[in-house]
């Protein structure tokens, strides 16, 4: 069974958030700027290369855990069948086309991050949104809305950061992206090695 001493969790977006773990303990958090004015920045590519170089030295013991993009069923197959592509396209244009373009941009950032790590020879694991969310305390027993999940993630991440000594006892994690990255990483280190995760890990090239 492979042991991953170094785990880097990522919540992708216009400013992807990262949380690094060493031997199961939170060690650092940071964000990169992937987009400005809606476009991918050149600096983002350079920063990714610098980031992977730092992790490549221990690539056999390292893994990137990154969240996949969630697309609600109502926005995809069910809606497509019920209303047809022409109607959906017209609605998206009327509403400014907010959903799919924004989802596409997140997918692009995620692809860049994952590709950079794979090319550096570092293994990756793509975690489904509700896979790690189920690790948040009391989530299973309640029906929480998106903003409530975000708030719960901040509380959960704050507790993790305090116990790891990464923030002061009375400080809080206020950035929801950082909070999600911390929680994603915590979920992975608690659930791996588990048989149902092993086959999903993509080995670095």
C-alpha positions as CSV (number, residue, x, y, z in Angstrom):
1,X,0.0,0.0,0.0
2,X,1.4,3.4,-1.0
3,X,1.8,5.9,1.7
4,X,1.4,9.6,0.7
5,X,3.4,11.7,3.1
6,X,2.6,14.9,1.2
7,X,-1.0,15.7,0.2
8,X,-2.0,18.9,-1.6
9,X,-5.7,19.5,-1.7
10,X,-7.1,22.0,-4.2
11,X,-10.5,23.8,-4.5
12,X,-10.3,25.1,-8.1
13,X,-11.7,28.4,-9.3
14,X,-10.6,31.8,-10.6
15,X,-8.3,31.9,-7.5
16,X,-7.7,28.2,-6.8
17,X,-7.1,27.5,-3.1
18,X,-4.6,24.9,-1.8
19,X,-4.0,23.2,1.5
20,X,-1.0,21.1,2.1
21,X,-0.7,18.2,4.5
22,X,2.4,16.5,5.8
23,X,1.9,13.1,7.5
24,X,-1.8,13.8,7.9
25,X,-1.3,17.2,9.5
26,X,-2.3,20.6,7.9
27,X,1.0,22.4,7.2
28,X,0.1,25.4,4.9
29,X,-2.6,27.1,2.8
30,X,-2.4,29.5,-0.1
31,X,-4.1,30.7,-3.3
32,X,-3.1,31.4,-6.8
33,X,-4.6,33.8,-9.3
34,X,-5.7,31.9,-12.3
35,X,-7.9,34.4,-14.1
36,X,-8.1,38.2,-14.5
37,X,-10.9,39.7,-16.5
38,X,-12.2,36.3,-17.3
39,X,-9.0,35.1,-19.0
40,X,-6.3,32.6,-17.8
41,X,-3.1,34.5,-16.8
42,X,0.4,33.7,-18.1
43,X,1.6,34.0,-14.5
44,X,-0.7,31.2,-13.5
45,X,1.1,28.8,-15.7
46,X,4.5,29.9,-14.4
47,X,3.3,29.6,-10.8
48,X,2.0,26.1,-11.4
49,X,5.4,25.0,-12.8
50,X,7.1,26.4,-9.8
51,X,4.6,24.7,-7.5
52,X,5.1,21.3,-9.1
53,X,8.8,21.6,-9.0
54,X,8.7,21.9,-5.3
55,X,6.5,18.8,-5.0
56,X,8.3,16.7,-7.7
57,X,11.3,16.2,-5.4
58,X,9.1,13.8,-3.3
59,X,6.8,12.8,-6.1
60,X,6.6,9.1,-5.0
61,X,5.2,10.2,-1.7
62,X,3.1,13.1,-3.0
63,X,-0.5,13.4,-4.3
64,X,-2.7,16.2,-5.6
65,X,-6.4,15.8,-4.4
66,X,-8.6,18.2,-6.5
67,X,-12.3,18.7,-6.5
68,X,-14.3,17.9,-9.7
69,X,-16.9,20.3,-11.0
70,X,-20.5,19.8,-9.9
71,X,-23.2,20.3,-12.5
72,X,-26.7,19.9,-11.1
73,X,-29.0,17.5,-13.0
74,X,-31.5,20.3,-13.5
75,X,-28.9,22.0,-15.7
76,X,-28.0,19.0,-17.8
77,X,-29.9,15.9,-18.9
78,X,-33.2,16.4,-17.2
79,X,-33.5,20.0,-18.3
80,X,-32.2,19.2,-21.8
81,X,-34.9,16.5,-22.3
82,X,-37.7,18.6,-20.9
83,X,-37.1,21.9,-22.7
84,X,-34.8,21.2,-25.6
85,X,-31.5,22.8,-26.6
86,X,-33.0,25.8,-28.4
87,X,-35.0,26.9,-25.3
88,X,-32.1,26.3,-23.0
89,X,-29.8,28.4,-25.2
90,X,-32.3,31.2,-25.4
91,X,-32.7,31.2,-21.6
92,X,-28.9,31.2,-21.0
93,X,-28.6,34.2,-23.4
94,X,-31.4,36.1,-21.6
95,X,-29.9,35.4,-18.2
96,X,-26.4,36.3,-19.4
97,X,-25.3,32.7,-19.8
98,X,-24.0,32.5,-16.2
99,X,-24.0,28.8,-15.4
100,X,-22.3,26.9,-18.1
101,X,-19.6,29.5,-18.9
102,X,-18.7,29.8,-15.2
103,X,-18.6,26.0,-14.8
104,X,-16.5,25.7,-17.9
105,X,-13.9,28.2,-16.5
106,X,-13.6,26.2,-13.3
107,X,-13.1,23.0,-15.3
108,X,-10.4,24.8,-17.3
109,X,-8.5,25.8,-14.2
110,X,-8.9,22.3,-12.7
111,X,-7.5,20.8,-15.9
112,X,-4.5,23.0,-15.9
113,X,-3.7,22.2,-12.3
114,X,-4.2,18.5,-12.7
115,X,-2.2,18.4,-16.0
116,X,0.7,20.2,-14.5
117,X,1.0,17.8,-11.6
118,X,0.6,14.7,-13.8
119,X,3.3,15.9,-16.1
120,X,5.6,16.4,-13.1
121,X,5.1,12.7,-12.3
122,X,2.8,13.4,-9.3
123,X,-0.2,11.2,-8.7
124,X,-3.7,12.8,-8.6
125,X,-7.1,12.0,-7.2
126,X,-10.2,13.8,-8.4
127,X,-12.7,14.0,-5.5
128,X,-16.4,14.4,-6.2
129,X,-18.1,17.5,-4.5
130,X,-20.4,15.5,-2.3
131,X,-17.8,12.9,-1.6
132,X,-15.8,15.2,0.7
133,X,-18.7,17.2,1.9
134,X,-20.1,14.1,3.6
135,X,-17.0,14.3,5.8
136,X,-18.2,17.5,7.4
137,X,-19.5,16.9,10.9
138,X,-23.3,16.6,11.2
139,X,-23.7,17.2,7.5
140,X,-25.3,13.7,7.0
141,X,-28.0,14.5,9.6
142,X,-29.1,17.8,8.1
143,X,-30.3,19.1,4.8
144,X,-28.1,22.1,4.3
145,X,-28.2,24.7,1.5
146,X,-25.0,25.7,-0.4
147,X,-24.3,28.8,1.8
148,X,-24.9,26.7,4.9
149,X,-22.4,24.1,3.7
150,X,-19.9,26.9,3.0
151,X,-20.3,28.2,6.5
152,X,-20.0,24.7,8.0
153,X,-16.9,24.1,6.0
154,X,-15.3,27.3,7.5
155,X,-16.1,26.1,11.0
156,X,-14.7,22.6,10.3
157,X,-11.6,24.1,8.7
158,X,-11.0,26.5,11.5
159,X,-11.0,23.6,14.0
160,X,-8.5,21.7,11.8
161,X,-6.2,24.8,11.5
162,X,-6.3,25.5,15.2
163,X,-5.5,21.9,16.2
164,X,-2.6,21.9,13.7
165,X,-1.3,25.2,15.1
166,X,-1.7,27.0,11.8
167,X,-3.8,29.8,13.2
168,X,-4.1,31.4,16.6
169,X,-6.6,29.9,19.1
170,X,-9.2,32.6,18.5
171,X,-8.6,33.1,14.8
172,X,-11.0,31.8,12.1
173,X,-10.7,30.6,8.5
174,X,-12.9,33.2,6.7
175,X,-12.0,32.4,3.1
176,X,-14.5,29.8,1.9
177,X,-12.2,28.5,-0.8
178,X,-9.4,27.9,1.7
179,X,-11.8,26.3,4.0
180,X,-13.0,23.9,1.3
181,X,-9.4,23.0,0.4
182,X,-8.6,22.3,4.0
183,X,-11.7,20.1,4.4
184,X,-11.0,18.3,1.1
185,X,-7.4,17.5,2.3
186,X,-8.7,16.4,5.8
187,X,-11.2,14.1,4.1
188,X,-8.6,12.4,2.0
189,X,-6.0,11.8,4.8
190,X,-8.8,10.3,6.9
191,X,-10.1,8.0,4.2
192,X,-6.9,6.9,2.4
193,X,-5.8,4.1,2.4
194,X,-9.2,2.6,1.7
195,X,-9.9,0.0,-1.0
196,X,-12.6,2.1,-2.7
197,X,-10.1,5.0,-3.2
198,X,-7.1,3.1,-4.4
199,X,-8.4,2.4,-7.9
200,X,-9.3,6.0,-8.5
201,X,-5.8,7.4,-8.1
202,X,-4.2,8.5,-11.3
203,X,-0.4,7.8,-11.4
204,X,1.8,10.6,-12.5
205,X,3.3,10.3,-16.0
